[in-house]
């Protein structure tokens, strides 16, 4: 039977936020220098979805934050394919020179693309990244990997993702980072979520991630003022 359900758009997607509503949720946000480092997930890479704008989550979020802080400075040095080590070697110095007060850091998906990932080494490298990021004094944010991200060639892929997400959550808790947990998010079940490469979220998913970032940071602001 052919589905007659009306396709979602940004206006009807229950997980998306309009720019006006998102900015209202972040009213009073103090951040004036926003930086993003890492890989394609940080960059917001993804194919265009019908009914959604052609932007990744990070650019979307910067646009929203500019409604609150019109003079916002925004730096995004994320590189497709970058590992945590690549980020440490090639992006940290530029980020530190920028001097962010809000900083998004990667959760290491490309670190999993080895025959046998060394999770002890991955955790060590991620910890070093957190240490250097924390030295800026910025509020840190990160994602966990969604379960829709699958690399079938690795039979243990699900366990790899869960292990990496556990490392991310543990380090984020230790360093006071805001975690946007995408692993069990309902958006993972959408048939049209992934781009043609079957790895990256399309812009419909990017729009949802931007909304979840707003919600997470709005909750952080409420806790700070309560």
C-alpha positions in Angstrom: 0.0 0.0 0.0 1.3 3.4 -0.9 1.7 5.9 2.0 -0.5 9.0 1.8 1.3 10.8 4.6 2.3 14.3 3.8 6.0 14.7 3.7 7.5 16.8 6.5 9.0 20.2 6.0 10.8 22.5 8.4 7.5 24.2 9.2 5.7 20.9 10.1 8.6 18.9 11.5 7.9 18.5 15.2 11.7 18.5 16.1 12.5 21.7 14.1 12.4 25.2 15.5 11.7 28.4 13.6 14.5 31.0 13.8 12.2 33.3 15.9 11.3 30.6 18.4 14.9 29.3 18.7 16.2 32.8 19.3 13.6 33.4 21.9 14.7 30.2 23.7 18.3 31.5 23.7 17.3 35.0 24.9 20.0 36.4 27.1 22.6 34.0 25.8 26.0 35.5 26.6 28.1 33.9 23.9 29.8 36.2 21.4 32.5 34.0 19.9 31.4 30.7 18.6 33.8 28.1 17.2 33.3 24.7 15.7 36.1 22.2 15.2 36.3 18.6 14.0 35.0 16.5 11.1 32.0 16.4 8.7 29.6 16.0 11.6 30.9 19.2 13.1 30.8 20.8 9.6 27.2 19.9 9.0 27.8 18.0 5.8 24.7 16.5 4.1 22.6 16.4 1.0 19.7 18.8 0.4 16.3 17.6 1.6 13.1 18.7 -0.1 11.2 21.1 2.2 14.3 22.0 4.3 16.9 24.8 3.9 20.3 23.9 2.5 22.3 24.4 5.6 24.2 22.2 8.1 23.4 22.3 11.8 26.4 24.5 12.7 25.7 27.3 10.3 22.0 27.1 11.2 22.9 27.5 14.9 25.2 30.4 14.2 22.4 32.2 12.3 20.1 31.6 15.3 22.7 32.9 17.8 23.2 36.0 15.7 19.6 36.9 16.3 20.5 37.1 20.0 24.1 38.4 19.6 24.2 40.4 16.2 27.9 40.9 16.5 28.6 37.2 17.0 32.0 36.0 15.6 31.8 32.5 14.1 34.7 30.2 13.2 34.2 26.7 11.7 37.4 24.9 10.8 35.8 21.4 10.5 37.3 19.2 7.8 35.5 16.1 6.2 37.3 12.9 7.2 39.2 14.5 10.2 40.1 12.2 13.1 40.5 13.4 16.6 44.3 13.4 16.1 43.8 15.5 12.9 41.8 17.9 14.9 44.4 18.2 17.6 47.2 18.7 15.0 45.5 21.1 12.6 42.6 22.9 14.2 43.3 23.4 17.9 45.8 26.3 17.5 43.5 28.3 15.2 40.6 27.8 17.6 42.7 28.9 20.6 43.8 32.0 18.7 40.1 32.8 18.0 39.3 32.7 21.7 35.8 31.2 21.7 33.4 31.4 24.6 31.2 28.7 23.1 33.0 25.8 21.4 31.7 22.6 19.7 34.1 19.7 19.6 33.9 16.4 17.7 32.9 13.0 19.0 35.4 11.0 16.9 33.3 9.1 14.3 36.3 8.8 11.9 38.3 7.3 14.7 36.1 4.2 14.3 37.1 3.6 10.7 39.9 1.2 11.4 40.1 -2.6 11.3 40.5 -2.7 15.1 40.0 0.6 16.9 42.1 1.1 20.0 39.6 2.6 22.3 42.2 3.3 25.0 44.1 5.4 22.5 41.0 7.1 21.2 40.0 8.0 24.7 43.5 9.4 25.4 43.3 11.6 22.3 39.8 12.8 23.0 40.8 13.6 26.6 43.7 15.7 25.3 41.3 17.5 23.0 38.9 18.2 25.9 41.8 19.5 28.1 42.9 22.0 25.4 39.3 23.0 24.7 38.6 23.5 28.4 41.6 25.8 28.7 39.8 28.4 26.6 37.2 28.8 29.3 34.5 28.3 26.7 31.3 26.3 27.3 31.9 23.1 25.4 29.3 21.2 23.3 29.3 17.9 21.5 27.1 15.2 20.0 26.8 11.5 20.4 26.6 9.5 17.2 23.2 8.6 15.9 22.3 4.9 15.4 21.4 5.6 11.8 25.1 6.0 11.1 26.1 2.5 10.0 29.2 1.1 8.2 28.1 -2.4 7.3 31.6 -3.6 6.5 32.3 -3.8 10.3 30.1 -6.4 11.9 30.7 -4.9 15.3 29.8 -1.4 14.2 26.9 -0.9 16.7 29.1 -1.8 19.6 31.8 0.5 18.3 29.4 3.4 18.2 28.0 2.6 21.7 31.6 2.4 23.1 32.6 5.7 21.6 29.4 7.4 22.8 30.1 6.2 26.3 33.5 7.8 26.1 32.0 11.0 24.8 29.4 11.1 27.6 32.0 10.4 30.3 34.5 13.0 29.1 31.7 15.6 28.6 30.5 15.0 32.2 34.0 15.4 33.5 34.6 18.6 31.6 31.2 20.1 32.0 30.3 19.9 28.3 26.8 20.0 26.9 25.9 16.7 25.2 23.3 16.6 22.5 22.5 12.9 22.6 21.5 11.7 19.1 21.9 8.0 19.5 18.3 7.2 20.5 16.7 10.3 18.9 13.5 9.4 17.0 14.9 11.1 13.9 17.1 8.0 13.4 14.1 6.0 12.2 13.3 8.3 9.3 13.7 6.6 6.0 15.0 9.8 4.3 17.3 10.8 7.0 20.6 9.9 5.4 22.4 11.5 2.5 23.2 9.5 -0.7 26.4 8.3 0.9 24.4 6.6 3.7 26.6 8.2 6.3 25.7 11.9 6.8 22.4 13.3 7.9 20.6 15.1 5.0 19.6 18.7 5.7 16.3 17.5 7.3 18.4 15.8 10.0 20.7 18.8 10.2 17.7 21.0 10.9 16.7 18.7 13.7 20.2 18.7 15.2 20.3 22.5 15.2 17.0 22.4 17.1 18.3 20.0 19.6 21.4 22.1 20.1 19.2 25.1 20.8 17.1 23.1 23.3 20.2 21.8 25.1 21.8 25.2 25.5 18.5 26.8 26.5 18.3 24.2 29.3 21.8 25.2 30.3 20.9 28.8 30.4 17.8 28.0 32.6 20.0 26.1 35.0 22.5 29.0 35.2 19.8 31.5 36.1 17.7 29.4 38.4 
